[in-house]
Amino acid sequence: MSRVELIFLGTGTSAGIPMIGCGCPVCTSSDPRDRRTRPSAVVCCDAKRVLIDAAPELRLQCVTNGIDDIEAVVITHPHADHIMGLDDVRRFNTIRGAPLEVWADRQTHDVLASCFGYAFRAPDPSEEVYRPYLVAREIRQDFDLAGLRWTPIPLLHGRQKVLGFRVGNLAYCTDVSAIPEESLRLLGGLDVLVIDGLRFRPHPTHFTVEQAVNVARLIGAARTYLTHIAHDVPHEPTQRRLPQNVFLAYDGLRVSVGG
């Protein structure tokens, strides 16, 4: 398989870090790894890039990480911290001179149609309107995108059904509090697992750091990276406590598989 690279554009929880009005040690930290924008990522292979989720800071994330083109967008679920940057993909429409496909399940497309219905309508060529032009693609099973086979991984985010994705021997599973047995079977033999690890205290819709580490052991990936991290988790002290093959992700981190 060709080399696949994952770029973590954002690794923070829904409030972002630093949070508004918070003077905690992480929100005031000088360690750049403690500055966490909302969760988005890019999968790269053979110069083709696919965006996973569209965080509110998407424009800044792309500028910071040199993302100047994408093939398509894949959405895990329709919460605000994962979709509210979608209007910013209009710049990629301009660069490509073409519409962009947005891949998501039915419940997510229902929300996207409500929030961004204007973007899923073909623009009138006679009007000079600067807006996204998106084409809805519903995820029902494995699909091919940018030369890669994408396998949707059903997950539970509290009571809500969401999706993770496996691409080759890499899997991206943010916003998860439980993994169904049938989904665990889809995660065998991974080189890289990305998994939700919100904080140390229990949370009703996210894995704690300890739960994420236990899931990592169960899945047995060669390397595991925790994402969707809250301000309860300082990067350097936490990393020292983690097992040898488990890492805290941070904004701008790049990891590779295969090649």
Long-range contacts (C-beta under 8 A, 24 or more apart in sequence): 1-168, 1-169, 1-258, 1-259, 2-45, 2-46, 2-147, 2-258, 2-259, 3-45, 3-256, 3-257, 3-258, 3-259, 4-43, 4-44, 4-45, 4-148, 4-167, 4-168, 4-170, 4-256, 4-257, 4-258, 4-259, 5-43, 5-44, 5-45, 5-254, 5-255, 5-256, 5-257, 6-41, 6-42, 6-43, 6-44, 6-170, 6-172, 6-192, 6-194, 6-254, 6-255, 6-256, 6-257, 7-41, 7-42, 7-44, 7-65, 7-67, 7-252, 7-253, 7-254, 8-41, 8-225, 8-227, 8-249, 8-250, 8-251, 8-252, 8-253, 8-254, 8-255, 9-37, 9-39, 9-40, 9-41, 9-42, 9-55, 9-58, 9-61, 9-62, 9-65, 9-67, 9-251, 9-252, 10-36, 10-37, 10-38, 10-39, 10-40, 10-41, 10-55, 10-57, 10-61, 10-251, 11-36, 11-37, 11-39, 11-227, 11-228, 11-229, 11-248, 11-249, 11-250, 11-251, 11-253, 12-36, 12-37, 12-38, 12-39, 12-228, 12-229, 12-230, 12-251, 13-38, 13-81, 13-198, 13-228, 13-229, 13-230, 13-231, 14-38, 14-79, 14-80, 14-81, 15-230, 15-231, 16-56, 16-57, 17-229, 17-230, 17-231, 18-231, 19-231, 22-231, 24-231, 25-234, 26-231, 26-232, 26-233, 26-234, 27-231, 29-234, 29-235, 31-234, 31-235, 31-236, 32-250, 32-251, 33-235, 33-236, 33-248, 33-250, 33-251, 34-234, 34-235, 35-251, 36-229, 36-250, 36-251, 37-61, 37-251, 38-81, 38-82, 38-85, 39-81, 39-82, 39-174, 39-175, 39-227, 39-228, 40-82, 40-85, 41-172, 41-194, 42-67, 42-70, 43-146, 43-148, 43-167, 43-170, 43-172, 45-146, 45-147, 45-148, 46-147, 48-146, 48-147, 49-146, 50-74, 50-145, 50-146, 50-148, 51-89, 52-76, 52-165, 52-172, 53-82, 53-83, 53-174, 54-82, 54-83, 54-84, 54-85, 54-86, 54-88, 54-89, 55-81, 55-82, 55-84, 55-85, 56-80, 56-81, 56-84, 56-85, 57-85, 58-85, 58-86, 58-88, 58-89, 59-85, 59-88, 59-91, 61-85, 61-251, 62-88, 64-251, 64-252, 65-252, 68-95, 69-95, 69-96, 70-100, 71-100, 71-145, 71-146, 72-100, 72-101, 72-102, 72-103, 72-137, 72-145, 72-146, 73-100, 73-101, 73-102, 73-103, 73-134, 74-102, 74-103, 74-104, 74-145, 74-150, 74-165, 75-102, 75-103, 75-104, 75-108, 75-112, 76-162, 76-163, 76-164, 76-165, 76-172, 76-174, 76-175, 77-107, 77-108, 77-157, 77-160, 77-162, 77-163, 77-175, 78-104, 78-107, 78-108, 78-110, 78-111, 78-112, 79-175, 82-175, 83-108, 83-111, 83-112, 83-115, 83-116, 84-115, 86-112, 86-115, 86-116, 86-119, 86-132, 86-134, 87-116, 87-119, 87-131, 87-132, 89-132, 89-134, 90-119, 90-130, 90-131, 90-132, 90-133, 93-132, 93-133, 94-130, 98-133, 99-133, 99-134, 99-135, 100-132, 100-133, 100-134, 100-135, 101-134, 101-135, 101-136, 101-137, 101-145, 102-134, 102-135, 102-136, 102-137, 103-137, 103-138, 103-139, 103-143, 103-145, 103-150, 104-136, 104-137, 104-138, 104-139, 104-163, 105-138, 105-139, 105-140, 105-152, 105-161, 105-163, 106-138, 107-161, 109-136, 109-138, 112-136, 139-163, 151-186, 153-179, 153-183, 153-186, 153-187, 154-180, 154-182, 154-183, 155-179, 155-180, 155-183, 156-180, 157-205, 157-206, 158-204, 158-205, 160-205, 166-190, 168-257, 168-258, 169-257, 169-258, 170-194, 170-255, 170-257, 171-221, 174-227, 174-228, 175-205, 175-206, 175-228, 176-206, 176-207, 177-203, 177-204, 177-205, 177-206, 177-207, 179-215, 184-218, 184-219, 187-219, 187-221, 188-219, 188-220, 190-219, 190-220, 190-221, 190-222, 191-221, 191-222, 191-223, 191-257, 191-258, 192-221, 192-222, 192-223, 192-224, 192-225, 192-255, 192-257, 193-219, 193-221, 193-223, 193-224, 193-225, 194-224, 194-225, 194-226, 194-227, 194-249, 195-224, 195-225, 195-226, 195-227, 196-226, 196-227, 196-228, 197-226, 197-227, 197-228, 197-229, 197-233, 197-248, 198-228, 198-229, 198-230, 198-233, 199-229, 199-230, 199-232, 199-233, 200-232, 200-233, 201-232, 209-233, 209-238, 209-242, 212-246, 213-242, 213-243, 213-246, 216-243, 216-245, 216-246, 217-243, 221-245, 223-247, 223-255, 225-249, 225-253, 225-255
